[in-house]
Amino acid sequence: MTKMRTAFIVITLLAVLLCGLLPAGVALADATPIILLSGKVEDNRVVVTVNLRNNEGISAMMLTLDYDRDRLLLTGFEQGEALSTLDLVTTNVEGNAGYGADPFRFNWMGDGNDSSNGQLLTLYFAPVGDSEGKARVTFTYKRDTDVNYIEAGGNLRTRNLMMDTLQIDLSKGEVTDIVSTIDPATTPAEDNTTALAVGLTLAGVAIVSLAIGLPLLWRKKHK
């Protein structure tokens, strides 16, 4: 290996280190929690499992249950282990509408971040009469508002979610198929900044390498 090649490798490594000194917020976007849904039929009711993935810290979150009320009826729910250190408050089920209250919301609140993952909720639905067609089950929330976490300095910041949608096919009130899909429209725009930031960082490495290395190469050539 020539002295020139050795010098260029050293310069490139220095450039990488210099780019590594950039704030973490510039290099990587905030983590995006994912809400995943799966379903099965049990004792003539639809059991929907709600799982939380890729959670690096949530201190508060409000989700609104969104489903086809002309084909399904929420009859109950159970809380899972995910976000269990936060207090969970839901829409009041003591009124005349019971679990059929519209809208039906789940609101987690706490004084600190909960970074747990796993089963968030179990939802129970009953088909309405001799329902036909496709019934949708998912959640909605206000972007940049309803999902919060506390950063290291104590400031409250927001996250956005990637949301799953469960499609339940019904025929004469019987479930014939259950399919889970993630709607691309729910993918946070922030995710795209990760690739952009990484690309900019790599471009910075190349620019710094060239800025330092080219003058040295020029001097070497003209000696």
C-alpha positions as CSV (number, residue, x, y, z in Angstrom):
1,M,0.0,0.0,0.0
2,T,1.5,3.4,-1.0
3,K,1.8,6.3,1.4
4,M,-0.8,8.2,-0.7
5,R,-3.4,5.5,-0.3
6,T,-2.7,5.2,3.4
7,A,-3.1,9.0,3.8
8,F,-6.4,8.9,1.9
9,I,-7.8,6.2,4.1
10,V,-6.9,8.1,7.2
11,I,-8.5,11.2,5.8
12,T,-11.7,9.3,5.0
13,L,-11.9,7.9,8.6
14,L,-11.4,11.3,10.0
15,A,-14.3,12.6,7.8
16,V,-16.5,9.8,9.1
17,L,-15.7,10.8,12.7
18,L,-16.4,14.4,11.9
19,C,-19.8,13.6,10.5
20,G,-20.4,11.4,13.5
21,L,-20.2,14.5,15.7
22,L,-23.4,15.8,14.1
23,P,-26.4,15.8,16.5
24,A,-28.3,12.5,16.7
25,G,-31.5,14.2,15.7
26,V,-29.9,15.2,12.4
27,A,-28.7,11.7,11.5
28,L,-31.8,9.7,12.5
29,A,-35.5,10.3,12.7
30,D,-37.4,9.5,15.9
31,A,-38.6,5.9,16.2
32,T,-42.0,5.2,14.8
33,P,-44.2,2.9,17.0
34,I,-46.3,0.4,15.0
35,I,-49.8,-0.8,15.9
36,L,-50.4,-4.3,14.6
37,L,-53.8,-6.1,14.6
38,S,-54.6,-9.8,14.3
39,G,-57.9,-11.6,14.7
40,K,-59.6,-14.9,15.2
41,V,-63.1,-16.3,15.9
42,E,-63.8,-17.7,19.4
43,D,-67.3,-18.7,20.7
44,N,-69.1,-16.8,17.9
45,R,-67.3,-13.6,18.6
46,V,-64.3,-11.9,16.8
47,V,-61.3,-11.6,19.1
48,V,-58.9,-8.8,17.9
49,T,-55.4,-8.7,19.4
50,V,-53.7,-5.3,19.3
51,N,-49.9,-5.4,19.5
52,L,-47.4,-2.5,20.0
53,R,-44.0,-2.7,18.2
54,N,-41.0,-0.5,17.8
55,N,-41.9,1.6,20.9
56,E,-38.9,3.5,22.3
57,G,-40.9,5.6,24.7
58,I,-44.5,6.8,25.1
59,S,-45.8,8.9,28.0
60,A,-49.3,9.5,26.7
61,M,-51.4,8.2,23.8
62,M,-55.0,8.6,22.8
63,L,-56.4,6.2,20.2
64,T,-60.0,6.2,18.8
65,L,-61.4,2.8,17.8
66,D,-62.6,2.9,14.2
67,Y,-64.8,0.0,12.9
68,D,-67.8,-0.7,10.8
69,R,-70.6,-0.4,13.3
70,D,-73.3,-1.6,10.9
71,R,-71.5,-5.0,10.8
72,L,-69.7,-5.3,14.2
73,L,-70.4,-4.3,17.8
74,L,-67.7,-3.9,20.4
75,T,-68.7,-6.0,23.5
76,G,-65.6,-5.7,25.7
77,F,-61.8,-5.4,25.9
78,E,-58.8,-6.4,28.1
79,Q,-55.6,-4.5,28.7
80,G,-52.3,-6.1,27.8
81,E,-48.8,-5.7,29.2
82,A,-47.7,-3.0,26.8
83,L,-47.8,0.5,28.3
84,S,-49.0,-1.1,31.6
85,T,-47.0,1.5,33.7
86,L,-49.3,4.2,32.2
87,D,-52.9,4.8,33.4
88,L,-55.5,3.7,30.9
89,V,-58.8,5.6,30.8
90,T,-61.5,4.7,28.2
91,T,-64.8,6.0,27.1
92,N,-67.4,5.5,29.9
93,V,-69.3,2.2,29.3
94,E,-71.8,2.7,32.1
95,G,-74.1,4.7,29.9
96,N,-77.0,3.4,27.7
97,A,-74.7,2.8,24.8
98,G,-72.2,0.7,26.8
99,Y,-69.3,-0.5,24.8
100,G,-71.2,0.7,21.7
101,A,-70.5,4.3,22.6
102,D,-69.4,6.4,19.6
103,P,-66.6,7.4,19.5
104,F,-64.9,4.9,21.7
105,R,-61.4,6.1,22.9
106,F,-58.5,4.6,24.8
107,N,-56.3,7.1,26.6
108,W,-53.0,6.2,28.2
109,M,-51.3,8.8,30.5
110,G,-48.3,8.8,32.8
111,D,-45.5,10.9,34.3
112,G,-42.7,9.1,32.5
113,N,-42.0,7.2,29.3
114,D,-43.0,3.5,28.9
115,S,-40.9,1.8,26.3
116,S,-42.6,-1.6,26.6
117,N,-43.8,-3.6,23.6
118,G,-46.1,-6.5,23.1
119,Q,-49.9,-7.0,23.5
120,L,-51.6,-3.6,24.1
121,L,-55.2,-4.6,24.0
122,T,-57.6,-7.5,23.3
123,L,-60.9,-6.4,21.7
124,Y,-64.1,-8.4,21.5
125,F,-66.7,-7.9,18.8
126,A,-70.0,-9.5,17.9
127,P,-71.3,-9.6,14.4
128,V,-74.5,-7.6,14.0
129,G,-77.4,-9.8,12.8
130,D,-76.8,-11.5,9.5
131,S,-74.1,-9.1,8.5
132,E,-72.7,-9.3,4.9
133,G,-69.5,-7.8,3.4
134,K,-66.2,-6.5,4.7
135,A,-65.9,-5.0,8.2
136,R,-62.9,-2.8,9.0
137,V,-61.2,-2.5,12.4
138,T,-58.5,0.0,13.0
139,F,-57.6,3.1,15.1
140,T,-57.3,6.7,14.4
141,Y,-55.5,9.6,16.2
142,K,-54.5,13.2,15.6
143,R,-51.1,13.3,14.0
144,D,-48.4,15.4,15.8
145,T,-50.7,15.6,18.9
146,D,-52.1,12.4,20.4
147,V,-48.9,10.4,20.9
148,N,-46.3,12.0,23.3
149,Y,-43.0,11.2,24.9
150,I,-40.7,13.0,27.3
151,E,-37.2,13.7,25.9
152,A,-34.0,13.7,27.9
153,G,-34.2,17.4,28.7
154,G,-37.8,17.0,30.1
155,N,-39.5,18.5,27.1
156,L,-42.7,16.9,25.8
157,R,-42.5,15.8,22.1
158,T,-44.8,14.0,19.8
159,R,-44.5,10.8,17.7
160,N,-46.6,9.5,14.9
161,L,-47.7,5.9,14.4
162,M,-47.7,3.3,11.6
163,M,-51.2,1.9,11.9
164,D,-52.5,-1.6,10.9
165,T,-56.0,-2.3,9.6
166,L,-57.9,-5.5,10.1
167,Q,-60.4,-6.6,7.4
168,I,-63.0,-9.1,8.5
169,D,-65.2,-10.7,5.8
170,L,-68.7,-11.6,6.9
171,S,-71.3,-13.8,5.3
172,K,-74.8,-14.1,7.0
173,G,-73.2,-13.0,10.3
174,E,-70.4,-15.6,10.1
175,V,-66.7,-14.7,9.7
176,T,-65.2,-16.1,6.5
177,D,-61.8,-14.4,6.5
178,I,-59.6,-12.1,8.5
179,V,-56.8,-10.1,6.8
180,S,-54.4,-7.7,8.3
181,T,-52.7,-4.9,6.2
182,I,-50.8,-1.7,7.0
183,D,-52.2,1.2,5.2
184,P,-49.4,3.1,3.5
185,A,-51.3,6.4,4.1
186,T,-50.7,6.0,7.8
187,T,-46.9,5.8,7.4
188,P,-45.5,8.9,9.0
189,A,-43.7,11.3,6.7
190,E,-40.9,11.5,9.3
191,D,-39.8,8.0,8.2
192,N,-38.7,9.4,4.9
193,T,-36.3,11.8,6.7
194,T,-34.3,8.9,8.0
195,A,-33.2,7.8,4.5
196,L,-32.6,11.5,3.6
197,A,-30.6,12.2,6.7
198,V,-28.4,9.1,6.2
199,G,-27.9,10.1,2.6
200,L,-26.9,13.6,3.6
201,T,-24.5,12.2,6.2
202,L,-22.8,9.9,3.6
203,A,-22.7,12.8,1.2
204,G,-21.0,14.8,3.9
205,V,-18.4,12.1,4.4
206,A,-17.6,12.2,0.7
207,I,-17.4,16.0,0.5
208,V,-15.2,16.3,3.6
209,S,-12.9,13.5,2.2
210,L,-12.6,15.3,-1.1
211,A,-12.1,18.7,0.5
212,I,-9.2,17.4,2.6
213,G,-7.8,14.8,0.2
214,L,-7.7,16.6,-3.1
215,P,-5.3,19.3,-2.1
216,L,-2.9,16.6,-0.7
217,L,-3.1,14.7,-3.9
218,W,-2.5,17.8,-5.9
219,R,0.6,18.6,-3.9
220,K,1.8,15.1,-4.2
221,K,1.4,15.2,-8.0
222,H,3.3,18.5,-8.4
223,K,6.3,17.7,-6.2
